[in-house]
Amino acid sequence: MRIEPDSTRTPVTIWAVSVGRNVYVRSYLARKGGWYRAVLENGRAILHVGRSRVHVRVVPEKSPSIIERVSGAYRRKYQRYQETEAMLKPSVARTTLRLVPD
C-alpha cells in the first residue's frame, strides 16, 4: 500500500494495519516523516491499494488503549521484518493515524 499526501508528491510505501473496522498507519520516521507532516497539514490523503485509489481523511489517534492495540496489530502482521521494532517505538506510536474513507 502507498500513500499520496497530496497531488504534488510521489506516493510513499507504508505499512497499514486494521483494528476492528478501522485502518491505521504510522510514520517510520516518527514526526520527521515528510508524508506524515503533509497529511497532518492537509487532513487528507490518497491511498494506492493495487490499482485502486481511495481518498481518506486522516485522524490522529489519541486513545492509549487503541494505540496499544495498533502496536499489537503491527507486531503480529509484520513480525518477520526487522523494521517492525522501529514501528513499535513510543515516538513512532505517537504518529498513529486512523484512515477514514472520504
C-alpha positions in Angstrom: 0.0 0.0 0.0 1.2 3.5 -0.8 0.0 6.9 0.5 0.0 10.1 -1.5 -0.2 13.1 0.8 -1.3 15.5 -2.0 -1.2 15.7 -5.8 2.3 17.3 -5.8 4.1 14.4 -4.0 5.1 10.9 -5.1 3.2 8.1 -3.2 5.2 6.5 -0.4 5.0 2.9 0.6 3.5 2.5 4.1 2.5 -0.3 6.4 -1.1 -0.4 7.4 -3.0 -2.5 10.0 -6.6 -2.9 10.9 -8.0 -2.9 14.4 -11.7 -3.7 14.5 -13.2 -1.9 11.5 -10.6 0.8 11.4 -7.4 1.1 9.4 -4.3 2.7 10.9 -0.8 3.8 9.7 2.3 5.2 11.3 5.3 7.1 10.2 8.5 5.0 10.4 10.5 8.3 10.8 8.1 9.5 13.6 7.3 13.2 13.2 10.2 13.7 10.8 8.4 11.8 8.0 7.6 14.1 5.1 4.4 12.2 4.1 3.3 12.3 7.8 3.7 16.0 8.1 2.0 16.6 4.8 -1.1 14.5 5.6 -1.4 16.2 9.0 -1.3 19.6 7.4 -3.8 18.6 4.7 -6.0 16.3 6.8 -6.4 14.1 3.8 -4.5 11.7 1.6 -5.0 9.2 -1.3 -4.2 5.6 -0.7 -3.0 3.5 -3.6 -4.2 -0.1 -3.0 -3.3 -2.2 -6.0 -4.9 -0.3 -8.9 -7.4 1.4 -6.7 -7.1 4.9 -5.3 -9.0 5.6 -2.1 -9.4 9.2 -0.8 -9.2 9.3 3.0 -9.3 11.7 5.9 -6.5 11.2 8.5 -7.4 11.4 12.1 -4.6 11.4 14.8 -5.3 8.6 17.3 -5.3 9.9 20.9 -6.5 6.8 22.8 -3.6 5.0 24.5 -5.6 1.7 24.5 -6.2 1.9 20.7 -2.6 2.9 20.1 -1.5 -0.2 22.1 -3.9 -2.4 20.1 -2.5 -0.9 16.9 1.0 -1.8 18.1 -0.1 -5.4 18.7 -1.5 -5.5 15.1 1.8 -4.2 13.7 3.7 -6.8 15.8 1.5 -9.7 14.5 1.3 -8.6 10.9 4.9 -7.6 10.3 6.8 -9.7 12.8 9.1 -11.2 10.2 10.6 -7.8 9.3 13.4 -6.3 11.3 11.9 -2.8 10.9 8.9 -3.9 13.0 10.6 -2.9 16.2 11.1 0.6 15.0 7.4 0.8 14.3 6.7 0.0 18.0 8.9 2.8 19.5 6.9 5.3 21.6 7.9 8.2 19.2 6.5 6.3 16.2 3.4 5.0 18.1 2.5 8.7 18.8 2.2 9.2 15.0 -0.7 6.6 14.7 -3.3 7.9 12.3 -6.8 6.4 11.6 -7.7 6.5 7.9 -11.4 7.3 7.3 -12.8 7.0 3.8 -13.7 10.4 2.4 
